[in-house]
Amino acid sequence: MNPKETLTLQDALRISGPLAFNLMIKPAGSLCNLDCSYCYYLDKSEIYGGREPRMSPQMLESVVREYIRANEVPEVTFNWHGGEPLVLGLDFYRQALALQRQYADGKVIHNTLQTNGTLLTPEWADFLAENGFLVGISLDGPAPVHDRYRRDKGGQPTFDKVIKGLSLLRQAGAEFNTLSTVSKAGEGRGREVYRFLKSLGSNYLQFLPVVEHVKYPKDAAGRIRKEARPRIVDPSEEGATLAKWSVGSLAFGRFLCDIFDEWVRNDVGRVFVGQFDAALARWCGVQPGICTYGETCGGNAVIEHNGDIYVCDHFVYPRYRLGNIETNSLREMMTSEAQLRFGIDKRNSLPGKCRRCEWLQACGGECPKHRFNRTESGETGLNALCEGYQLFFRHAAPYLDRMKWLLENGQAPAGVIPWARMRKS
């Protein structure tokens, strides 16, 4: 049988079971008050003619109603994302909450919101805290790391504004976590970044590697203008080149190793790092909480401001559009052949080198958006971060083995801490 056509029992169970999926909602599309160099979403405005998009009240009602109806589970989470979702103002989210109450139909509704933090005010912080939003703050680390690529439209640094916004959330008692991109700016600074984020009170940390491809605009004579902002493109697009801010594969692996060493000797059970939680889950043979490391994907779609549905946040390109919520059933789009195929291709498109790799059970091939390299034999689909992940899993394996043993014997994974400290000495 052709491995690219394989449908496993787990696939069949997921398809036949109650429909449950996440929808990343982009109520302002790619509209943002910042101009981060590595942002892969700013250029999505080209799909919609370069206009500044805003979700209409009518579309908001359709999204809330259909999203709740389509999920056949007792709890539904609304993930508000961007661009920058705060640009729509408080009244938009007050209306969203009212609509959630109207259409809940007995289901428990949760809300998360990812923000760059620069537009937060005391009023915003109080609203988010009072209504139980889990707030994700985009913060790459201390100022020299954060400000290198995260600047506003005028080219000014944003670190101080983010820290001010984070302080407002803490004062209001809002629950928050941090999302940090790992770019060229973070190379060699893993431990420093981790300690800094902890010092701010972040007990749940996510690290997102930046590996992007770009094309620079050309002048009238056809010459490349490298002083202009490049357009971030699909790696398969002709003329695409690796962006200068992309993190190196081994550098990313070392970044994770440095953080892991600090975490496993001090913070297990107290601080939660997305990659490490996912690694332990895979080690124990259970589904990780991050789609990036799952065997398949396809359960995290995107809805744009106008109701267009795309297979994934990292694949908002016309060829990955599933339809529009006003003309197509959300349930049917999420169970369509296109969405199913996209999800299982994560596993079925792996090159032979990955299928034979001892670490496949840990990484699952990682995110398809990074799988644009070729193997030594010329196969396509090798993850650009492969070497880094191999470095990390080889380094972390003894500790993950120990945590798995602890769980199997009814003990908390935090029991690894004294063992890890002794092992180091």
Secondary structure in CASP SS format (residue, H / E / C, confidence):
PFRMAT SS
TARGET T0000
AUTHOR 0000-0000-0000
METHOD secondary structure of the structure
MODEL  1
M C 1.00
N C 1.00
P H 1.00
K H 1.00
E H 1.00
T C 1.00
L C 1.00
T C 1.00
L H 1.00
Q H 1.00
D H 1.00
A H 1.00
L H 1.00
R H 1.00
I H 1.00
S H 1.00
G C 1.00
P C 1.00
L C 1.00
A C 1.00
F C 1.00
N E 1.00
L E 1.00
M E 1.00
I E 1.00
K C 1.00
P C 1.00
A C 1.00
G C 1.00
S C 1.00
L C 1.00
C C 1.00
N C 1.00
L E 1.00
D C 1.00
C C 1.00
S C 1.00
Y C 1.00
C C 1.00
Y C 1.00
Y C 1.00
L H 1.00
D H 1.00
K H 1.00
S H 1.00
E H 1.00
I H 1.00
Y H 1.00
G C 1.00
G C 1.00
R C 1.00
E C 1.00
P C 1.00
R C 1.00
M C 1.00
S C 1.00
P H 1.00
Q H 1.00
M H 1.00
L H 1.00
E H 1.00
S H 1.00
V H 1.00
V H 1.00
R H 1.00
E H 1.00
Y H 1.00
I H 1.00
R H 1.00
A H 1.00
N C 1.00
E C 1.00
V C 1.00
P C 1.00
E E 1.00
V E 1.00
T E 1.00
F E 1.00
N E 1.00
W E 1.00
H C 1.00
G C 1.00
G C 1.00
E C 1.00
P H 1.00
L H 1.00
V H 1.00
L H 1.00
G C 1.00
L H 1.00
D H 1.00
F H 1.00
Y H 1.00
R H 1.00
Q H 1.00
A H 1.00
L H 1.00
A H 1.00
L H 1.00
Q H 1.00
R H 1.00
Q H 1.00
Y H 1.00
A C 1.00
D C 1.00
G C 1.00
K C 1.00
V E 1.00
I E 1.00
H E 1.00
N E 1.00
T E 1.00
L E 1.00
Q E 1.00
T E 1.00
N C 1.00
G C 1.00
T C 1.00
L C 1.00
L C 1.00
T C 1.00
P H 1.00
E H 1.00
W H 1.00
A H 1.00
D H 1.00
F H 1.00
L H 1.00
A H 1.00
E H 1.00
N C 1.00
G C 1.00
F C 1.00
L E 1.00
V E 1.00
G E 1.00
I E 1.00
S E 1.00
L C 1.00
D C 1.00
G C 1.00
P C 1.00
A H 1.00
P H 1.00
V H 1.00
H H 1.00
D H 1.00
R H 1.00
Y H 1.00
R C 1.00
R E 1.00
D E 1.00
K C 1.00
G C 1.00
G C 1.00
Q C 1.00
P E 1.00
T C 1.00
F H 1.00
D H 1.00
K H 1.00
V H 1.00
I H 1.00
K H 1.00
G H 1.00
L H 1.00
S H 1.00
L H 1.00
L H 1.00
R H 1.00
Q H 1.00
A H 1.00
G C 1.00
A C 1.00
E E 1.00
F E 1.00
N E 1.00
T E 1.00
L E 1.00
S E 1.00
T E 1.00
V E 1.00
S C 1.00
K H 1.00
A H 1.00
G H 1.00
E C 1.00
G C 1.00
R C 1.00
G H 1.00
R H 1.00
E H 1.00
V H 1.00
Y H 1.00
R H 1.00
F H 1.00
L H 1.00
K H 1.00
S H 1.00
L C 1.00
G C 1.00
S C 1.00
N C 1.00
Y E 1.00
L E 1.00
Q E 1.00
F E 1.00
L E 1.00
P E 1.00
V C 1.00
V C 1.00
E C 1.00
H E 1.00
V E 1.00
K E 1.00
Y C 1.00
P C 1.00
K E 1.00
D C 1.00
A C 1.00
A C 1.00
G C 1.00
R C 1.00
I E 1.00
R C 1.00
K C 1.00
E C 1.00
A C 1.00
R C 1.00
P C 1.00
R E 1.00
I E 1.00
V E 1.00
D C 1.00
P C 1.00
S C 1.00
E C 1.00
E C 1.00
G C 1.00
A C 1.00
T E 1.00
L E 1.00
A C 1.00
K C 1.00
W C 1.00
S C 1.00
V C 1.00
G C 1.00
S H 1.00
L H 1.00
A H 1.00
F H 1.00
G H 1.00
R H 1.00
F H 1.00
L H 1.00
C H 1.00
D H 1.00
I H 1.00
F H 1.00
D H 1.00
E H 1.00
W H 1.00
V H 1.00
R H 1.00
N H 1.00
D C 1.00
V C 1.00
G C 1.00
R C 1.00
V C 1.00
F E 1.00
V E 1.00
G H 1.00
Q H 1.00
F H 1.00
D H 1.00
A H 1.00
A H 1.00
L H 1.00
A H 1.00
R H 1.00
W H 1.00
C C 1.00
G C 1.00
V C 1.00
Q C 1.00
P C 1.00
G C 1.00
I C 1.00
C H 1.00
T H 1.00
Y H 1.00
G C 1.00
E C 1.00
T C 1.00
C C 1.00
G C 1.00
G C 1.00
N E 1.00
A E 1.00
V E 1.00
I E 1.00
E C 1.00
H C 1.00
N C 1.00
G C 1.00
D E 1.00
I E 1.00
Y E 1.00
V C 1.00
C C 1.00
D H 1.00
H H 1.00
F H 1.00
V C 1.00
Y C 1.00
P H 1.00
R H 1.00
Y H 1.00
R E 1.00
L E 1.00
G E 1.00
N E 1.00
I C 1.00
E C 1.00
T C 1.00
N C 1.00
S C 1.00
L H 1.00
R H 1.00
E H 1.00
M H 1.00
M H 1.00
T C 1.00
S C 1.00
E H 1.00
A H 1.00
Q H 1.00
L H 1.00
R H 1.00
F H 1.00
G H 1.00
I H 1.00
D H 1.00
K H 1.00
R H 1.00
N H 1.00
S C 1.00
L C 1.00
P C 1.00
G H 1.00
K H 1.00
C H 1.00
R H 1.00
R C 1.00
C C 1.00
E C 1.00
W C 1.00
L H 1.00
Q H 1.00
A H 1.00
C H 1.00
G C 1.00
G C 1.00
E C 1.00
C C 1.00
P H 1.00
K H 1.00
H H 1.00
R C 1.00
F C 1.00
N E 1.00
R E 1.00
T C 1.00
E C 1.00
S C 1.00
G C 1.00
E C 1.00
T E 1.00
G E 1.00
L E 1.00
N C 1.00
A C 1.00
L C 1.00
C H 1.00
E H 1.00
G H 1.00
Y H 1.00
Q H 1.00
L H 1.00
F H 1.00
F H 1.00
R H 1.00
H H 1.00
A H 1.00
A H 1.00
P H 1.00
Y H 1.00
L H 1.00
D H 1.00
R H 1.00
M H 1.00
K H 1.00
W H 1.00
L H 1.00
L H 1.00
E H 1.00
N C 1.00
G C 1.00
Q C 1.00
A C 1.00
P H 1.00
A H 1.00
G H 1.00
V H 1.00
I H 1.00
P H 1.00
W H 1.00
A H 1.00
R H 1.00
M H 1.00
R H 1.00
K H 1.00
S C 1.00
END
